[in-house]
Amino acid sequence: MPELPEVEVICRGIRPFLIDRTIRTIYHNGKNLRHEVPVEAMNRELTNNRIVNIERRAKYLLLHFETSALLIIHFGMTGNLGIFSRSSPIAKHDHVRFLLDNGTELRFNDTRRFGSIHIIYPDEQVNIEQVFFKTTGPEPFTDDFSGRYLQKIARGRSQPVKTFIMTNQTVAGIGNIYANESLFAAGIRPSRKVNTISLKSWDRLVAEIRKVLKHAISCGGSTISDFVNASQERGYFQMNFKVYDKNGQACTTCSSTIKKMTIGGRTSYYCPNCQK
């Protein structure tokens, strides 16, 4: 599943090709995604409409239009966006294609069809954080995400810290890979209960989450399964993994053997010496 860095890479990759471009025609292959594709609404609201901004919120991509219409795309497990020439062969799982005024196409491809596409009308956008993103926590790069914030909402809880930071209500977009890597960098064991973590450790974890995510973005994301970026190139952050998928290998910091455990149904990797 594309995580926050992968979605950010796609966002940055397509932005130069889409800003100030106008959608001329929308093609749909007739197959639904996780939800029904709003083809009629897209044709009505987006055709002959100019794209003025593109941003990421959590693991969603937001395309803003001149008329204030908003297109929101979630990538599910295998979704991806790319820019193609109109003459490029249409792939089997290219479910939605947007023909632009310069003859290129923005194509949404999703093998497993767990992604989704939404139209948000101008009058609905005023309360979008309270409605569409009501269960989404702060972005990891904002001031709202801090050690003190984590300590406050962790108070009275006894869940494992890895589950806690992977919960979307806690912080937006921290998936399994980057939770493992961030906890290793912060020296915190994934199974540690959140009500035992000091403010100093929370501050360090926030700093390491940001550092890991920024590094992953600069590397173009991680090539896990079939992820490719907007230019159909594979990321290489996986070459920098310290613990993820390293069970039985030597820790790069202390040479202890990396171990794995299952937390909340997800495989977790850690160094028993470096992470307490």
N, C-alpha and C positions, 0 to 999 in steps of 0.2 A: 504494500500500500504506500503510495506517495505520502511522505511525511512533510512537515513544515518546510524544511530546506528544499525538497524537491519542488513543492508548489511555488516557493519563492523563486527558484531558478526558472521555472516555466514563466512566471509572471515577468521577470526581468528579461527573459528571452524573447517573448512575443511583444512586449511593450513598444519597442522602436518600430515594429512592423505594423502596428495597429492604431497608434495614436494619430488622430486626424483622418483616418480612413473611414469610408462610408460603406455600409453593408448594402449590397445591391440585391442579392438573392439568397434565400436560405433553402438548403436541401436536407431532407430527412429520409432515411431509408425505411421508415415505417415501424421500426422496432423501439419499444420502450426501454428506458433505463430503470433505475431503482423506482422512479416515479414516471408517470406519463410525461412525455416530452411536450412542452407547451407550444406546439408548432403554430397554431393559430395566433396566439398572443405574440410570439416572436415575429411572425410575418407582419402583424399589425403595428407593433411597437418599434421594431428594429430596422425594417426595410427602409432604405434611403435615409437612415439615421447615422450620424457621425459619432465615432468613438472618441471621447475626450479624456478619459483616464482609465487606468488599469491598476488595481491594487490587490493585495492578499489580505484576508482576514482568516486566522486560524489555518485550516487546510482548504479554504474556499478561495476561488478566484472571482473578483468582482470587476465587471466591465461597465463603466459609466458612459451614458450616451448624452448627446446634445440636448435631447428633449427631457432629460433627467430620468429616463427609463434606466433600469439596472438589470443586468444579466449576471446571475450568480451560478458558478459551475463548481461542483464537487467531483473529485476524481475517483471516489470509491477505492477499489483495490487495484484496478489496472487502467484507469483513465489517463488520457494524455491529450495535449493540444499541440498542434504543429502548424507551421506556415508552409504551404505548398504552391507550386505553380498550378494553374488550372488544368494543364495537360498531364500532370502527374497521375499515374494509375491510382484509382480509388481502392483503398485497402478493404479487406473483408469486414472489419469492425469499425469503419468510419461511419458513425451513426448520424452525425450532423455536420454539415459543411456550410460555411458562410463565405459567399463570394464577395470579394471586396472591389472597390471602384478602380483599383489598379490591376485587376485581373488575377490576383493571387487568392488563395482560399485558406481560411482558418478551419482546420478539421479537428473534430472531437472524436477520438478513437477510444473504445472501451471494450476489451475482449469479454470480460465477465458481466458487463452491464450493471455494475453496482454503483456507478456514478449517478449524478443527477444534474438537471438544468432547471433553473427557476427564473421567472420574470418578477421583478418587484417594481410596482408602479410608484410614481413620484410621491403620492400622498401616503404611501406605506413606508417610505424610507425614513420618515421622521422618527419612528419608533422601532427601527430595524434592530437596534441593539437589545431592546426589551422584548422583541418578538422573535425574529429570525435567529438572533444570536443570544437568546436569553439564557441558554445553558452553557455559554462559552465564557471562559475566564479571560483575564487580561493577556495581551500579547507579551511574549517573553522579553521583548526589547523596550518595553515602555516602563515609565517610572512606577506605574501601579503594581508592577511585578517586582517585589523586593523580599528580602529575608524577613523583615518584620511582618509583611503581608502573609507570607507562608506560615510563620510562627503563629500568627493570630488565628488563621482558619484551621490550623492543625491542633489547636488547643482542645483537649478533651477527646481526641481521636487516638486510636491505637492501630490504625491500618499501616501496612508496609509503605515506606516512603516511595518506592517505585510505583506502586499502584496510585498513590496520592498525586504524584506529579504527572502521571499519564491520564489522570481524570481531566476531561476537557473543562469542567467547571473550575478546576484549580488554576490551570494555565492553558492557553490555547496551543494546540498542535504538537505537544511532546509525545512522540510515538515510542515504540519499544526500543528501536536502535539507539536513539539519542538519549533516552532515559538511562540505558545501560552505560553508555559512554560518559554521560555527565556525572552520574553517581560515582563511577570509578575515578574521574578527575577530581571530584570533591572528597574522595576518601570515605564515602558513606556506603555501607552495605545495603543492597536493595531491599532486604527483609527487615531492616531496622524500623521500629515503630516511630511514627512521626512525633508522638508526644515525648520522646526522649532526646530530641535533637535540639541543640542550643541555637541561639540567635546567630552566633558566630558561624556555625556550620551551615545554617540556612543562607546566610550572606554568601558564603563560599559556593554553595550549590547554585545560587542564582547567577553568580559570576561565571561558573563553569558551564552552565546551560547556555548562556549567551556565547561564550567562547566556542563551545562545540558546534552550536548551530551556525555561527558565522563562518567557521572553518568549513563546515559541510557545504554551505552555500557557495563559498569560494571555489570548492572542488566540484561544483556542479551536481551535488547530491550523491547518493549512494546507488550503485548498480546492484539492486536486489530484485530478483525475478526479472521482469521485462521493462523496468523503468528506463525511459529515455527522456531527454529534455525537449524543449520546443524546437530545437534544430535537429532532433532525432539522434543526438549524441548521448553517450552514456557517461554518468558521473563517475568519480573515482575516490570518493571519501572512504569507501570500504577498505582502501589500501592503508588508511590511517586508524582503523579500528584497534583499540587497546584491549577490549575484553569481548565485544560482541562476537559470538560464534567462535570463540577461542578456547572452548572447553578442553582441558587437558594440556594446553600449551603453557609455556613459561611466561609469567608476567614480565612485561618489558621494564618494569620499575624495580622489582625485587627478586625476580626469578622464581617466585612461588608458582605453584600450579593453579591455573585459572579453573574455577569450578562453575557448575551451573545448578540452578534450582528452578522450580516452577512457582511463580507468584501470580495469583489472579488468572491462572490459565495461560500465562505467557512465560516463555523461557527467559530466565535471567542469568547473566554471567557476572562473575565478580572475582576479585582476588581476596582470599581469606586473610592475607597479611596486610594489604594496603587499605582495605575497606573495613571499617569498624561499625 
